Amino acid sequence: MYPEPREEIRVASFRDLPATTLYAIMKLRVDVFVVEQKCPYPELDGRDTEPGTRHVWLARGDEVLAYLRILDDGETERIGRVVTAPNARKDGYASRLMEHALTVIGARPSTLEAQAHLSGFYARFGFTVAGPGYLEDGIPHVPMRRAWPDRCRSGQARR
């Protein structure tokens, strides 16, 4: 009998992603953002392949349980495409990924575009609403920003 694989956080640039992992990540993103949320839009936006993009995912063996990407937007790092597989929700995986993403970002300010109902989730990590809300594909969103070091010190998320 073999032990069950443990969850592991992984980080890679696009060119370092194994093809099977890339496929699993893209499938998860499309399954949730396009199919589940009923938002037909170009999910593959060209930013995944940029040299400064870091893909961060939590896997159990070859199964991708949760994912996010970090984009280099010059003066800020942009967190986006935060997604958890439907069968893995409520297990704290998105929180683990956010905490890890903030250690990857380090002392740089970061931004994200949150679905409005998740703004409280992102506030736990030091993000504050940074502008008026708007509709994107029929879903209310708010821009959020996390300054450094004013909001969170020593890389620790607020609880």
N, C-alpha and C positions, 0 to 999 in steps of 0.2 A: 504494500500500500504506500502510495506517495503522498507526502504532505501537500496540502492546498497551497498554491502560490500566494504570497502576501502582496498587498498593495504596495506599489513603488512609484514615486514621483520621478519623472524623467524630463529632461530639457534637451532640445536639439534645434539646430538651424534647419532650414528646409533641405539643404543638400545632404545633411546627415540623418534624415529620417528614412528608415527602411521603408520600402514600397508597401509592405503589408500594414505597417503602422500608419503611414500616410493615408492609405485607403480607409482604414478603420476610423481615423480622425475625420476625414471628409464625409464619410457615411454618417457618423454621429451628428455632425453639424447639419447636414442636409436633412436627416431624419427629424431633428428637433426644430431647427429654425425655419425650414421650408415646409415640411410635411406637417408636423405636429402643430406648429404655430400658424399654419396656413398663410405663409408669406412668400409668394413666388417672387424671388429676387435673385440677382446673380451672387450667390454665396461665395463663389470663387472669384474674388475681387482683384487678384494680382498682387496683393500685399503679402501673401504667405511666402512668396519666393524672394522677397527683399533680403539683402545681406544682413540687415540689423534685426530681422524678425526672429524671435525665440518662441518655439512651440513648447508648451508645458502641458504634460498630461499625467494622469494617474492611471496606472495599469495594474491589472492582476493577470500575470502571465502575458498573453497576447491580447487580452481584452482591454479596450480603452473604456474606463469608467467615467472619466471627466477630463475636460480639456480647456485650455485658454491659450491665447497668444499674446505676446508682448511686441508691439511695434515701436520702432525708433522714429519718433516724430520730431527729431531735432532737439528742441529745448525740453521736451517731455517724453515720457514713455507712455504709450497708450495700451491699456489692457482691453482686450476684446474677445469676442466669440466664447465667452464663458458658458460652458455647457456641461450638463451631467446626464448620463444615460438614464432613461426612465426607470430601469430596474435597479439603479444605484442611488436614487434620490433619497434624501433624509438620512444619509450615512455620514454627512460632514465632509464629503469629498471636495465640494466647491470651496469650503473654508480652508481646507488643507492646501488646495491649489493657490488660493489668494495669498495665504501666508507665505508660501514658497515663492510666488511671483514677486512679492515685495522684497524678499531677500535677494532675488535676481536683479531687481531694479536698483536696490541699494539707496544711495542718497539723492537720487534724481526725483524731481516731481513727476507725478503720473496723473493720467486722466482716463476716463472711461465714459461711455454712453450707456447709462443704466436703464433697463426697463423700470418705469416709475415705481411699480410695486416692489422692486428689489432695492430701492435706494437705502432702506434701513439696513439691509444686509451689508452693502458696501460701506455704510457709515461705520460699521464695527471695525473697519480697517483704516479709518481715518479719512475717508472720502467725504466731501461736502458738496452739496448742490452748487453748481457754478454758473447757472444761467436758467433762463425760462425753459419750461417743459415744451415738448413738441411731439408730434405724431410721426412715427416711422413705420411704414407698412401697416397702419391702423393700430399700432401699439404705442401707448404713451411712454415716452422716454424723457430722461433728464440728463444734462451733462454734469459730470462730477469731477472733482479735482482733489488731489492729495498733495499738499505742499510738504516739503522737507526742510527743516526738522520740526516745524511748528506743530503739526498735527500728531505725529507719532514719533516718539524718541526711541533710539536704540533698536529700530527695526521691529519693535513689538506692536502687534495690532491691539487696538483698544477693544475691550470686551464690554 
